[in-house]
């Protein structure tokens, strides 16, 4: 099975808060997030970083961080509110590898749902 079929759990831990976070995030808070779940993270922060969360969840890498010598399973995230900046560290842990039968089942279910519409 190739790397594209690996899925990971993604975690975001708040590492720094400058100013006042309206959502009241504080250093040390940790969230499990995914493509479908903010895990309690501020919506604006989540939305601004969803592309990185999705990349990590499905086994992708942030290519320019790897060129900079950073760990491929860790990446810094930043809040879009630059006046009250919240910074976090995103990490991932292996969850499962999708086998061909499971992928086929998901495709068939999606095809049936689309046919109903």
N, C-alpha and C positions, 0 to 999 in steps of 0.2 A: 504494500500500500504506500502511496506517495504522501509527502508532507502536507499537501493541500487538504487532506481529510482528517487532520488532527484538530481537535477542539480543546480550548483551554478555559479555565476559570480566570477571570480578570478581577484584580483588586486595586482600589485606589485609596491611598493613605495620605491624609493632609499633613504636609511637612512644614508649612509656614503660612501665617496670616498677617498681612500688613494692612493696617487700617481697621475698618469695621466691616465684617462680613454680614450683610443683611440676612443671609440664610443661617447665620450663627455656626458656621463651620469652625472647628478648632483643631489645633495641632494634635495629632494622634488618632483622630477619627479614621475608621477604616470601613470601606464599603465594598461589597461584591457587586460588580456591575456587569451588564451584558448588552447586547444589541437591543434587547427587549425590556431591560430593567435598570432604572437609575440607581437602585439600591439605597435610596435616601439622599442621594447627591443632589445638589442644587440643579435645577433644570437648565439654567443658562450655562453653567460649568459643564454639565453633561453634554448638552447640545454642541458646545464649542469643541468638544474633544471626542465626539461619537465616532468619527472616522478612525481615530487611533485605537479606541476601545474595540471597535469591530475588527480592525486589523489584528490586534493582539488575540482576540477571542478565537479567530479562525486560523491562527498559526502564521500570520504574516509578520514581517519585520519592518521596523522603521529604518529604511535603508541608510539615510544620512547619519543616523546615530551609530550605526555599525561602522561606518567609515571613520567616525570620530573616536572609535575604540570603546564605545559604551556597551554595557551588557545588553544582549538582544532580548532579554526577558524583563527589562525594566526601562521605564521611560518617564521623564518629567512632564507634568501637565500644568497648565496655567489657566486661571480664571480670566474671562474676557473683561472683567471690571478692573482696569489698570490702576484706578485710584485706590482701590481696596483689594489689592492682589492676594489671591489665595493660590498657593502652589501645592502640588501633590506629586506623589511618586506612584506610577502605575506599574504593577507587576502581574505576572501570570503564572499559573500552575497547570500542568497537564491534566486534562479531564478524561478524554477518550479519543480513540481513533475510530472513525466511521468506516465500517466495512461496506463492501459493494452491495450486499443485500439490504442494509439499512438505507443506503442512499437511494436504491431503486424503490423501496417502500415509500420514502418521503416524496420522491418524484411522482409516483403513482397517485398518492393521496392529493398532492397539489393539482395534478391533472384532473382528477375527479371533481375537486372543488371548483376549478375553473369552468368545467363543463356544466355545472349546476347554474352558474351565473348567466 
